[in-house]
C-alpha cells in the first residue's frame, strides 16, 4: 500500500512537471504519458519531424478517444435496447415499469433511425402450450403498438411469439414465472451503430 | 392487473376452500366411473411350425396387449398345459370363466406367413368368426399394424365395436435440435421421430385418412403450418399467412384445415380449403381477444375453439358456416378460469378439454351444449386431451405418478395406462383408424366385406 501510494505520488508529480515544462504551445488536454521534451537547440532540423510525430500522436489519441466514446455509446444503445419488459400473469398490458423501459427505447430509436428490432413475446409455463403462443404474440404486439404510438415507424419492428418455449429462468416458482413473462428485443439491423458505419 | 397471479397463491394453500377454483359448483371433485362388465377372453399359445415359433410368441404378446388395452374385454391368462388338440372343449373354457376363446395359428411358408384367428363363443358354443391375416416381414412397419388390425377385428367380433389398436398418436417431444414431432403406436411401441426441423414444432394433427400430419413449425423463422406426408416422409408448407399460423386441425371429411392466425396482433380462427389449396376464410371475430385451437364436430358443421374474449379462457362452439360463438364452459366471476385445448370426440357427443382446478390443469369433458361437465383426472397436471376414434379413450400429457409422460384413459371404466414416458412429451393427437386393409388403396378391397355388417 505504502509503496503503491509513493508510486502514485511520484507519477503525479512527474505528470505535473511535464505539463509545466510543456508550456503554452500545447493543447491543454492531460497527457497520459509525460513526454520528455527534447533539447530544442541541438538539432533544429528535427523540429518539423518532431511536430509531425506529435500531431500523429495527437490524431491517434483523438481517434482512440473517439473509438472509446463510440464504443461506450454503442454499449449504452445495446443495453437500452436489450432491456426487457415484463408482464402480469395472462396479461399483455404495458405495466408502468415497462413504460419507463419503453420510453428509453423510444428516445433511442428516434436518435438511431436505422435500428430495427424483433420483438419477442414470451410466457410463463402455466398456461396451455397453444394459448401461450397467442398470448406471447399479443405481448409482442402490445409492445410494438406502444412504440408506434410514439411515432416510431411500424416497419422497424418484427414480432414473434415463443410462448413458453424459451424461458429465461428454468425454474417452477413465482419468481421464475415473473421473469419469464417478458418481451425480448433482439436487434435485426444495427443501422449506424455498426462499427464500419 | 395482478389479481390473476395473486388469486392462485391463496387457492393452492387453502385446500379447505373448494369454491376458489374454476370448477362450477355442480361438479363434484372426485372421479366417478361406472363399474363395467368386461367379458373374459382367453387366447392360448398360437400354434406354429417350429421355425415360426418365435414369431408366433411375439404375435401373441402384441395381440393380448391390444385386447387388454381395448378395455372392452377381460384378458385371462391360461396355463400351457391345457390341451388344444382336437375339437374345442367349450365346457372346459366355460368352467374357467371365459366368454370368448381366441385361437390362433400361424401357417404357410416362413417368408410369407399367415395368421389365422378364430373366435369362439364359449357360452353359445359356436364359432363366432374367423379370418386370415397375411403377415408382412417382421421388420416392416406394417407388421405391427397388421397385428393391431387383427386385434381390432377380434374386438369387433366380440363386442360389435371396433378396437383402437390400429392407430397411432402423434405428439411433440424434445430432441437434440429442439422440439420435434414424434409418432408412436397405440400400445406405446414403435416410437419414432417424424420431423427434423431443429427448431420448434407444435400441435400435430392427423389427417382423416391417416397419411398426413399437419403441424406448426418455426423452421423457417416465421411460424407457419406444414404438412407432413407420412409415407415418403417429407414435409411441405401448407399455410403461411403474415404473422403466426398455429393449431391446425382437419375437418373430418378432409376438405378443410382449421387453424389460427395473427390478425392485427391478436389470434383468430380460419379455415383453409384443402381441396382447392387456396383461400383462407376467417371464422371468428373478436376484437382485442384471441381465438385458437379449433376442433371440428364429426359432421364438420360446427367447431369448438378456445378464446379469452370474456377476460377468462373458455371453450366456445360455433357454426362453421356462420353464426355466433356459444360459451360451453362456465364463466365464474372474479376467478382465474383457464379452460383450454378442446377436442371434439369422433362420436360427437362430448368435447374434452383441460381446465384449471386450483391452478392445476385437469381433464374434463362436456356435452357440446355445455351440459354434463365431468372431471376425469385429479392426480398431477393433466393437459391437452385427444380422443381415440372410439370416442371412449383419451390420450393426454400428465405428470401423474411423479414422472411426466403421455397417458391413455378409458373414460368409461377409468382404467389408465402410460403410453410414453417423457419429461417433455406434449400436445398428443390420436389418429383415426390406420387399419392397413383400409389405408393402402389397392389391397383395401381384400377383407372389406367381411368387416361391414
Interface residues (C-beta under 8 A of the other chain):
Chain A: X88 X89 X90 X91 X93 X95 X126 X127 X128 X129 X130 X131 X133 X134 X135 X137 X138 X140 X141 X142 X144 X145 X159 X160 X161 X162 X165 X174 X177 X178
Chain B: X1 X2 X4 X5 X8 X9 X179 X200 X202 X203 X221 X222 X223 X243 X244 X246 X247 X260 X262 X264 X265 X266 X267 X290 X292 X293 X306 X308 X313 X336 X338 X340 X341 X354 X359 X361 X383 X384 X426 X427
